[in-house]
Amino acid sequence: MSVSITDAKSAELYARALQRLPGGVNSPARAMQAIGRDPIFVERADGAELMDVDGNRYVDYVCSWGPLIHGHAHPEIVEAVVAAAHRGTTYGAPTAGEVELAEEVSRRMPSVEMLRMTSSGTEATMSAIRLARAATGRTKLLKFAGAYHGHVDGLLAQAGSGLATAGIPASPGVPESATQETVIVGWNDGEAVAKAFAEHAFAAVLAEPYPANMGLVPPVEGFLDLLRHQADENGALLIFDEVISGFRVAAGGAQEREGVMPDLTVMGKVIGGGLPAAAYGGARSLMERIAPAGDVYQAGTLSGNPLAVAAGLTTLRLLDDAAYRRLSATTEALAGGLRDAGASAGVPVSVTSVPGLLTVFFAETAPRDYATAQACDHAAYAAWCRALLARGVYPPASQYEAWFPSLAHTSEHLDRTLDAVNAAFAEVV
Ligand code: PMP
């Protein structure tokens, strides 16, 4: 049976928004064009649930696209932010919290001996690249098709996330000179990586160790080792973009789970606990090139902002071993339930997952790269998402984005979700 939501107030706000905000939103992934509907305006959120302006309630699997590993408005995190705000929102001078946060990250990620905070993941990747270029004296970068590293000029070619969703292969406004320095190969294609290294002297190879911006497409066995090996053999740096995977898939991110250490790590999302914060870090010898210790310039008025640091530190401190075990169990239960529901409805779906992340691909077999992710049945995914929304489940509105189960998702949320999932599959067959 087809059902739909009441969305008169969202529709009214969207009409106004379209007059003042391009596409009615402040970031493209929020528009729901890819699933053939208008965006839903949020009133408030609590734990794993989102309430919209029309009074609809959803189990939220977007969770702000990653930062909210403890769910919305976690009391201890809110309290830490409020307490920090009472002490002043920003000083433009260092604080104890920044030192504590850097120490906490180093404990979790031994490859990050030092870090520099920024306000967004985009700035962090941009700065990590600058450092890699300064350290190697080279300019060329190797990246993977379907990977997203923020809206840095040179990295917008064949990027995932919102560009993939909108079908934008390369953004107008990016000078050719910027993308000329970027070589793109297919994810999980070891031969293409080796060939690219044979042809170019790279400053760095940049990878999401668990790519989650073409949907979640984990590395095949040995692929991250191959990247490490090729970088070492050829005098390039290995940069892991752990903006999504960092502190989510394990205490020390994908590098801990996979046992492959990068030279530089880019962090975001969870590190800011829902406030704007990101960072890049690595070996002391590299990081000491950053000003004012060294000559590579990078700065930010709100970098290491005390509210963001309070939210990030509290978020990390709440992430103990038990929390990771629980997030892993929740993700597995959800992934299993989604697989079973697809199978019993006779819908060809494949579900990829790592702790805290999953994607439901409308395809017989799980994609192994961007080309196979593009070949999924996007129209079926869109119809299924609309059916889920109508039943109180808020999925990422694009086949190219991951689901973000959180520690606030209980077995009751999962039961509700799987009821909706079964009904939604029945609607799309
Ligand atoms: N890297 C990855 C892997 C991301 O997923 C994102 C954002 N989704 C970014 C970088 C950019 O981060 P921000 O949106 O904070 O600029």
Residues whose N, C-alpha, C, O or C-beta is under 5 A from the ligand:
A	BS01	PMP	S120 G121 T122 Y148 H149 G150 E208 D241 V243 I244 G268
